[in-house]
Amino acid sequence: MTPLIVNDQIEPWGRVFRVSQRISTPCFLADARAALLDCGQSVLPIGAARSYGDVCINRDGTLLRTTTLDRLIEADWSAGIIRAEAGLTLDHLLQVIVPKGWFLPVTPGTKFVTLGGAVANDVHGKNHETAGTIGCFVRRIGLARSSGETLELSETSNAELFQATIGGLGLTGLILWVELALKQIGSSDIEVETLEIVDLDHFFRLAEGSGDWEHTVAWVDCLAKGRNLGRGLFMRGRHRPHGVLRIHRDSHLAVPLDAPSWLLTASTVRLFNSVYRYRPWAKGRRIVHYDPFFYPLDSLLGWNKLYGRRGFFQHQSVVPMQAAVGAMQRLLTLTGEYQQGSFLVVLKLFGKRKSPGLLSFPMAGATLALDLPNRGDSTRRLLQAMTDAAVDAGGRVYPAKDATMPAEAFRLGYPNWKTLETLRDPKVMSDFWRRVTQ
Ligand SMILES: Cc1cc2nc3c(=O)[nH]c(=O)nc-3n(C[C@H](O)[C@H](O)[C@H](O)COP(=O)(O)OP(=O)(O)OC[C@H]3O[C@@H](n4cnc5c(N)ncnc54)[C@H](O)[C@@H]3O)c2cc1C
């Protein structure tokens, strides 16, 4: 049965775009396949719309929302392999797998994304240096195309489409289900060490010397200047080998309203950064549950409203290792110069493990991610300058977080885009793809 198509508002996580468009929300895989055939000339499958910009918008067409396709299809608990519908969120998947001694092999900084969305952006986590992206753990994908075909994709079967679908931004068709290899754990607790970083060189020394720790990430005070540039906190963690297997609790704390614009000025960010950096109780070694370690922001539902009604942008770029020190200096200097930093600035190294994904974002090097409240033209100028700095250093910007990257920067950063275009399902389109390729 073809599901109803209704007009509804879609608002990706950054809230810069608010689009009223046709949305179909099928409940069963068969309905989803029918919807792909029936819902007009142009369609885009989406998950939970936790991407920041326009990769999950299709203004001129229909969105095929997959959040009600959320069943676990099968599981082999001895080998740690699950097959699940694409709309299952990592939140719900964790509730099933953790008590059985398994964990996500790779997880982004929020658990409220769907499996299909995670694969289509080939997400990375704090363990990229040791594990690579989620695409490295995808064994098979069920893909529906608007031609009416349903294909099974793997490294050996429809291999070209398999590679194009991992990190393929939803453009190769509708991911119906994903088969994923999990990571075995002996405990749901994480041993964490938090160290102070005095400057950028110190960050690189700590990150390169943390080989015994599976997960590493740094928070940086983006308004620090001169010899303090890059100061912040370095966090590293690893699952405890033994212990209890406890799932996370639901969050009940929510931001009720859009915050006023004065909440996030350079002065309030400076104040937050000082307090956050000096917290003595946060430093040293501790044992924490996986939830606050991997998903600290999920404890405050709707935290994106803290940026006010105009929303916010995120810049995330990666640059190759040989250019990393200079490029990170340049990017952090730019945020200081424009006085537009925020309290959420994350610095991390990516490792050498290559994803099968054709358009995967990570490369061996350093990545910086920061939120920028939307202040109109001045914020767009800063984003442009940061994109230029990353691309000049041989790097690229992450489509999942992007809302402004010019076509040229995309094409330089992702030379394989033309191959994806040839494999794209002719009926599938997104605002992002239109913006960077047409
Ligand atoms: C707080 C926060 C922290 C984050 N941290 C990280 C991080 O650490 N690392 C990281 O890599 N990302 C991170 N992200 C980004 C997020 O993980 C990705 O944007 C993810 O893809 C969102 O999944 P979604 O289900 O919301 O998909 P959507 O945003 O709805 O869609 C994302 C893309 O997937 C496609 N898609 C979705 N479902 C399907 C399907 N069934 N078939 C085909 N295509 C589909 C869409 O067309 C779109 O191109 C973070 C986001 C937030 C809000």
The ligand as an SDF file (V2000), in Angstrom:
LIG
                    3D

 53 58  0  0  0  0  0  0  0  0999 V2000
   24.7300   16.1870   18.0670 C   0  0  0  0  0  0  0  0  0  0  0  0
   25.2510   15.5670   16.8140 C   0  0  0  0  0  0  0  0  0  0  0  0
   26.4910   14.9540   16.8420 C   0  0  0  0  0  0  0  0  0  0  0  0
   26.9850   14.3530   15.6780 C   0  0  0  0  0  0  0  0  0  0  0  0
   28.2090   13.7460   15.7390 N   0  0  0  0  0  0  0  0  0  0  0  0
   28.7070   13.1560   14.6340 C   0  0  0  0  0  0  0  0  0  0  0  0
   29.9560   12.4660   14.6770 C   0  0  0  0  0  0  0  0  0  0  0  0
   30.5950   12.3900   15.7190 O   0  0  0  0  0  0  0  0  0  0  0  0
   30.3900   11.8690   13.5470 N   0  0  0  0  0  0  0  0  0  0  0  0
   29.6730   11.9030   12.3800 C   0  0  0  0  0  0  0  0  0  0  0  0
   30.1290   11.3280   11.3900 O   0  0  0  0  0  0  0  0  0  0  0  0
   28.4880   12.5570   12.3080 N   0  0  0  0  0  0  0  0  0  0  0  0
   28.0010   13.1620   13.4060 C   0  0  0  0  0  0  0  0  0  0  0  0
   26.7820   13.8090   13.3470 N   0  0  0  0  0  0  0  0  0  0  0  0
   26.0550   13.8310   12.0730 C   0  0  0  0  0  0  0  0  0  0  0  0
   25.0680   12.6530   11.9810 C   0  0  0  0  0  0  0  0  0  0  0  0
   25.6280   11.4860   12.5180 O   0  0  0  0  0  0  0  0  0  0  0  0
   24.7860   12.3840   10.5150 C   0  0  0  0  0  0  0  0  0  0  0  0
   24.3020   13.5350    9.8950 O   0  0  0  0  0  0  0  0  0  0  0  0
   23.7880   11.2330   10.3130 C   0  0  0  0  0  0  0  0  0  0  0  0
   23.8710   10.8360    8.9800 O   0  0  0  0  0  0  0  0  0  0  0  0
   22.3450   11.6230   10.6430 C   0  0  0  0  0  0  0  0  0  0  0  0
   21.5200   10.4950   10.5130 O   0  0  0  0  0  0  0  0  0  0  0  0
   19.9590   10.6480   10.2880 P   0  0  0  0  0  0  0  0  0  0  0  0
   19.3210    9.3500   10.5430 O   0  0  0  0  0  0  0  0  0  0  0  0
   19.4620   11.8080   11.0640 O   0  0  0  0  0  0  0  0  0  0  0  0
   19.9160   10.9200    8.7290 O   0  0  0  0  0  0  0  0  0  0  0  0
   19.3980   12.2260    7.9180 P   0  0  0  0  0  0  0  0  0  0  0  0
   20.0700   13.4210    8.4740 O   0  0  0  0  0  0  0  0  0  0  0  0
   17.9240   12.2100    7.8650 O   0  0  0  0  0  0  0  0  0  0  0  0
   19.9730   11.9000    6.4880 O   0  0  0  0  0  0  0  0  0  0  0  0
   21.3790   11.9100    6.2820 C   0  0  0  0  0  0  0  0  0  0  0  0
   21.6920   11.4070    4.8680 C   0  0  0  0  0  0  0  0  0  0  0  0
   21.3670   10.0370    4.7930 O   0  0  0  0  0  0  0  0  0  0  0  0
   20.4410    9.7940    3.7460 C   0  0  0  0  0  0  0  0  0  0  0  0
   19.5650    8.7220    4.2360 N   0  0  0  0  0  0  0  0  0  0  0  0
   18.9770    8.6270    5.4470 C   0  0  0  0  0  0  0  0  0  0  0  0
   18.2790    7.4800    5.5200 N   0  0  0  0  0  0  0  0  0  0  0  0
   18.4160    6.8430    4.3320 C   0  0  0  0  0  0  0  0  0  0  0  0
   17.9270    5.6220    3.7960 C   0  0  0  0  0  0  0  0  0  0  0  0
   17.1470    4.7830    4.4830 N   0  0  0  0  0  0  0  0  0  0  0  0
   18.2600    5.3030    2.5170 N   0  0  0  0  0  0  0  0  0  0  0  0
   19.0780    6.1150    1.7990 C   0  0  0  0  0  0  0  0  0  0  0  0
   19.5620    7.2730    2.2680 N   0  0  0  0  0  0  0  0  0  0  0  0
   19.2460    7.6360    3.5220 C   0  0  0  0  0  0  0  0  0  0  0  0
   19.7490   11.1250    3.5010 C   0  0  0  0  0  0  0  0  0  0  0  0
   19.3190   11.2410    2.1700 O   0  0  0  0  0  0  0  0  0  0  0  0
   20.8550   12.1170    3.8060 C   0  0  0  0  0  0  0  0  0  0  0  0
   21.6620   12.3050    2.6600 O   0  0  0  0  0  0  0  0  0  0  0  0
   26.2370   14.3990   14.4810 C   0  0  0  0  0  0  0  0  0  0  0  0
   24.9770   15.0140   14.4590 C   0  0  0  0  0  0  0  0  0  0  0  0
   24.4870   15.5950   15.6180 C   0  0  0  0  0  0  0  0  0  0  0  0
   23.1330   16.2560   15.5830 C   0  0  0  0  0  0  0  0  0  0  0  0
  1  2  1  0
  2  3  1  0
  2 52  2  0
  3  4  2  0
  4  5  1  0
  4 50  1  0
  5  6  2  0
  6  7  1  0
  6 13  1  0
  7  8  2  0
  7  9  1  0
  9 10  1  0
 10 11  2  0
 10 12  1  0
 12 13  2  0
 13 14  1  0
 14 15  1  0
 14 50  1  0
 15 16  1  0
 16 17  1  0
 16 18  1  0
 18 19  1  0
 18 20  1  0
 20 21  1  0
 20 22  1  0
 22 23  1  0
 23 24  1  0
 24 25  2  0
 24 26  1  0
 24 27  1  0
 27 28  1  0
 28 29  2  0
 28 30  1  0
 28 31  1  0
 31 32  1  0
 32 33  1  0
 33 34  1  0
 33 48  1  0
 34 35  1  0
 35 36  1  0
 35 46  1  0
 36 37  1  0
 36 45  1  0
 37 38  2  0
 38 39  1  0
 39 40  1  0
 39 45  2  0
 40 41  1  0
 40 42  2  0
 42 43  1  0
 43 44  2  0
 44 45  1  0
 46 47  1  0
 46 48  1  0
 48 49  1  0
 50 51  2  0
 51 52  1  0
 52 53  1  0
M  END
$$$$
